[in-house]
Amino acid sequence: MKIAHLILIILFTKSLFGQSNIKTETGVFETELSNNESKDAAKKRAKEGAIINALEKAFGTAVFQGNSLFVKNVTTGEKTQTTTGFNTIAETYVKGEVIEELDIEFSEIPFEKIINKKKEFGTIIKCNVKIKAAEYSDPTNNFDAFSLNCTDTTNCKTTSFKKNEGFFLYFKSPKNGYISVFIDDNESSSLLFPYVTNREKYYDGYPIVQNKAYLLFSKEKQFNIDKLIVDELSWETRENLEKLTILFSPNKFDLPDLKSKKSSSIPQSLPSVDFNKWLIQLRKKSKEIEIKKIVLNTIQE
């Protein structure tokens, strides 16, 4: 019975954290106790800071650069590109999450300060923590999706496009759910799908039927889904690399607040950094969200 119980614990741990890297790490943070707050409030802030410090040391912190997201090793400064595998604590993006708080220790450090040429006394609240934490993993996806320059799904698969060339997206999922597609030019992220005329109806994602193949942005009758008014796209030459982001979820999800643009083809967008932050928050709310990013580029003629 003991052996069986141990096996169940191991299986549960693997199910909960997958292949995540688990570490034990320490962290420290100091904050001044202000005159208009309670000591408990200062302790809470110090504890949050110490946990953030421990998680940053163990797994790194987020760095936003245009339409790319990196994890930075706080010790070496090395950056590695990632997707949305970050957790947020006190508005700080870290690459890990706490499994267990092993030790929390507070101390109060008195100090002198000069305010308006007068000597006053203050208190520093210091917190040392020891935690067991798991690496916050990047999202996986079980759907199939790729970009094309024509509607032949066998011969037209590509991520490189000529100016004014047709642009299409193939999508197929093994389960029912909802899909939205964004494109990012390294400055802003714009919503491509659901199409403009159907956007209000499908603002929380377009419903996808399992094991059904979709070819988006084609006006051909055989690919037209639900008789939607299709936004037919052609590739524009740009200096920056484009990045396509495909979001899929078995449940509906709210899109971010998007700002209107004058363009009729892609009328809604938000800054690239804000889009990446929204993706992190979205996945924090639901681990069921599946994300795929495809880097696109222009063929120079």
C-alpha positions in Angstrom: 0.0 0.0 0.0 2.8 2.4 0.8 4.5 1.8 -2.5 1.2 2.3 -4.4 0.6 5.6 -2.4 4.1 6.8 -3.3 3.5 6.1 -7.0 0.3 8.1 -6.9 2.2 11.0 -5.4 4.8 10.9 -8.1 2.2 10.7 -10.8 0.3 13.6 -9.3 3.5 15.7 -9.1 4.3 15.0 -12.8 0.8 15.8 -13.8 0.9 19.1 -11.9 4.3 20.3 -13.0 5.0 18.3 -16.1 8.7 18.3 -16.9 9.2 21.6 -15.1 12.5 22.3 -13.5 12.1 22.4 -9.7 14.6 24.4 -7.5 15.1 25.5 -3.9 16.2 29.1 -3.8 16.6 32.0 -1.3 15.7 35.6 -1.8 15.9 38.8 0.2 14.3 42.2 0.0 14.3 45.4 2.1 11.7 48.2 2.2 11.2 51.2 4.4 8.2 51.3 6.7 6.4 54.6 5.9 4.5 56.7 8.5 1.1 56.1 6.9 1.1 52.3 6.7 0.9 49.4 9.0 3.8 47.1 9.7 1.9 44.2 8.2 1.5 46.0 4.9 5.3 46.7 4.8 6.0 43.0 5.7 3.7 41.9 2.8 5.6 44.1 0.4 9.0 42.9 1.7 7.9 39.2 1.4 6.7 39.8 -2.2 10.0 41.4 -3.1 12.0 38.6 -1.5 10.0 35.9 -3.4 10.5 37.8 -6.7 14.2 38.0 -5.9 14.3 34.2 -5.3 12.3 33.4 -8.5 14.5 35.7 -10.6 17.6 34.0 -9.3 16.2 30.6 -10.0 14.6 31.1 -13.4 15.1 34.6 -14.7 12.9 37.6 -15.5 11.0 38.9 -18.5 12.5 41.3 -21.1 10.2 42.8 -23.7 11.7 43.8 -27.1 9.3 44.8 -29.8 7.3 41.7 -30.8 9.7 39.3 -29.0 9.8 38.1 -25.4 12.9 37.0 -23.7 13.8 35.4 -20.4 16.9 37.1 -18.8 19.3 35.3 -16.5 19.8 37.8 -13.7 23.2 36.4 -12.8 24.8 36.2 -16.3 22.6 38.7 -18.2 22.1 36.1 -21.0 18.7 36.3 -22.8 16.7 33.4 -24.4 13.7 34.0 -26.5 10.4 32.5 -25.2 6.7 32.9 -25.7 4.4 33.5 -22.7 5.8 31.3 -20.0 5.8 33.9 -17.3 4.1 34.4 -14.0 3.3 37.8 -12.5 3.8 38.8 -8.9 3.3 42.5 -7.8 3.4 43.5 -11.5 6.8 41.8 -12.0 7.1 39.1 -14.7 9.1 36.1 -13.5 9.8 32.7 -15.0 8.7 30.6 -12.1 6.0 30.0 -9.5 6.2 29.0 -5.8 5.4 25.4 -4.9 6.2 25.7 -1.2 7.4 28.4 1.2 10.1 26.7 3.2 11.2 29.5 5.5 10.1 33.2 5.9 12.1 35.5 8.3 11.5 39.2 9.0 13.8 41.6 10.7 13.5 45.3 11.6 16.5 47.6 11.0 16.4 51.1 12.6 18.1 53.9 10.8 18.6 57.7 10.9 17.5 60.0 8.1 17.5 63.8 7.6 14.2 65.4 6.5 14.1 69.2 6.2 17.4 69.4 8.0 16.0 67.5 10.9 17.1 64.1 12.2 14.4 61.5 12.2 14.3 57.8 12.8 12.9 55.2 10.5 12.6 51.4 10.2 13.6 49.1 7.4 11.6 45.9 7.1 13.8 43.1 5.8 12.6 39.7 4.6 14.6 36.6 3.9 12.8 33.7 2.2 13.6 30.2 1.2 11.2 28.6 -1.3 10.7 25.6 -3.5 9.7 26.7 -7.0 8.9 25.3 -10.4 9.8 26.8 -13.7 6.8 28.4 -15.4 6.8 26.6 -18.7 6.0 27.9 -22.2 2.6 26.9 -23.5 2.3 23.9 -25.8 -0.1 23.5 -28.7 -1.8 20.4 -30.1 -3.3 22.1 -33.2 -1.7 22.3 -36.7 -1.3 25.7 -38.2 0.9 27.1 -41.0 1.0 30.0 -43.4 0.7 29.7 -47.2 1.0 31.9 -50.3 -1.8 30.1 -52.2 -4.7 27.8 -51.4 -2.8 24.6 -52.2 -2.0 23.2 -48.8 0.4 20.7 -50.1 2.7 22.9 -52.2 2.2 26.5 -50.9 3.3 26.2 -47.3 5.8 29.1 -46.6 6.9 31.7 -44.2 8.5 33.9 -46.9 6.4 36.2 -49.1 6.8 38.5 -52.1 5.2 41.9 -52.2 1.5 41.7 -53.0 1.6 37.9 -52.8 -1.5 36.2 -51.4 -1.5 35.3 -47.7 -3.4 32.4 -46.2 -3.5 30.4 -42.9 -4.2 26.7 -42.5 -5.6 25.6 -39.1 -6.8 22.2 -37.8 -7.4 21.2 -34.2 -8.1 17.8 -32.6 -10.7 19.3 -30.3 -13.5 21.9 -30.4 -12.6 25.4 -29.3 -12.1 29.1 -30.2 -9.5 30.8 -32.3 -8.1 34.3 -32.8 -5.2 35.4 -34.9 -2.9 38.4 -34.5 0.0 39.8 -36.6 2.8 41.9 -35.2 5.2 44.1 -37.1 7.5 44.7 -34.1 5.7 47.8 -33.1 2.0 46.9 -32.8 -0.1 43.8 -32.8 -3.2 43.8 -35.0 -6.2 41.4 -35.0 -6.5 39.5 -38.3 -9.2 36.9 -37.4 -12.1 36.9 -36.7 -12.8 38.9 -39.8 -13.7 42.6 -39.5 -17.4 42.3 -40.3 -17.9 39.4 -37.8 -15.6 40.7 -35.1 -18.3 41.9 -32.7 -20.1 38.5 -32.9 -16.9 36.5 -32.3 -15.0 38.9 -30.1 -14.2 36.1 -27.7 -12.9 33.8 -30.4 -14.3 32.1 -33.5 -15.8 28.6 -32.8 -13.7 25.8 -34.4 -14.9 22.2 -35.0 -12.6 19.4 -34.1 -10.6 17.7 -36.9 -12.0 20.1 -39.5 -9.5 21.8 -41.8 -9.8 25.6 -42.2 -8.1 27.9 -44.7 -8.4 31.4 -43.5 -8.4 34.6 -45.7 -9.6 32.8 -48.9 -12.8 33.8 -50.7 -13.1 30.5 -52.5 -16.4 28.9 -51.7 -14.9 25.6 -50.6 -13.0 27.3 -47.8 -15.6 29.9 -46.8 -16.8 29.1 -43.3 -20.3 30.0 -42.2 -20.6 32.3 -45.3 -18.5 34.9 -43.6 -17.4 38.1 -45.3 -13.7 37.3 -45.8 -10.9 39.7 -45.4 -8.6 38.7 -48.3 -5.0 39.6 -47.6 -1.9 40.3 -49.6 1.6 40.6 -48.3 3.1 44.1 -47.8 6.8 44.8 -47.8 8.0 45.8 -44.4 11.4 46.4 -42.8 10.7 44.5 -39.6 10.0 40.8 -39.3 6.3 40.0 -38.9 5.2 37.5 -36.3 1.9 35.7 -36.5 0.3 34.7 -33.2 -2.4 32.0 -33.2 -4.5 31.6 -30.0 -6.7 28.6 -29.4 -8.7 27.6 -26.4 -11.4 25.0 -25.6 -13.3 27.8 -23.9 -14.1 31.4 -24.9 -11.6 34.1 -24.0 -11.8 37.9 -24.0 -9.6 39.7 -26.4 -7.5 42.7 -25.2 -8.7 46.3 -25.4 -7.9 47.2 -29.0 -7.5 50.7 -30.3 -9.2 51.6 -33.6 -7.1 52.5 -36.7 -8.1 54.2 -39.9 -7.1 51.2 -42.1 -10.1 49.2 -43.2 -8.1 45.9 -43.6 -6.7 45.7 -40.1 -8.7 48.1 -38.0 -7.7 47.2 -34.4 -4.3 47.0 -32.7 -2.3 47.6 -29.6 1.5 48.1 -28.9 3.6 44.9 -29.2 4.8 45.1 -25.6 1.2 45.5 -24.3 0.1 42.5 -26.4 2.8 40.2 -25.0 1.8 41.3 -21.4 -1.8 40.5 -22.3 -0.8 37.1 -23.5 1.0 36.4 -20.2 -2.1 37.5 -18.2 -4.4 35.4 -20.4 -2.4 32.2 -19.9 -2.2 32.9 -16.2 -6.0 32.9 -16.1 -6.2 29.7 -18.1 -3.5 27.0 -18.7 -5.8 25.6 -21.4 -4.8 28.4 -23.8 -2.7 27.1 -26.7 -0.4 29.5 -28.5 1.7 29.3 -31.6 3.9 32.0 -33.1 5.1 31.9 -36.7 7.9 34.3 -37.8 7.2 35.7 -41.3 9.5 37.6 -43.6 9.6 39.4 -47.0 11.5 38.0 -50.1 13.6 40.8 -51.5 13.2 41.1 -55.3 
